[in-house]
Amino acid sequence: MIDDDPEALHCLLEILYTKTYAFTGSVVGSLHHTDAEWIELVKRHAEIFSLADKYDIKKLKQLARTRLAIAHDGSYARLLRKYLR
């Protein structure tokens, strides 16, 4: 656990108590992200998924996979809209 991302570990503990997880910071709570913020959001969910896989926490892995797909789809759609105008 010493080499794991501290925020990812926080999310791991949070899901054990609350059945969900949330991030803190500027990347959360807005539908109007910059490209860099979308990339950061995808990266954070991927880190959570990796940690859940490492410690075999199925519920966290499933939730992270779902949120990763949503974040990825949102960032991909944003980039398409930006470059196909």
Protein Blocks (a to p, Z undefined) as FASTA:
>chain_A
ZZpcfklmmmmmmmmmnopacdedjkgopabdcfklmmmmmmmmmmmmmmmmmnopaklm
mmmmmmmmmmmmmmmmmmmmmmmZZ
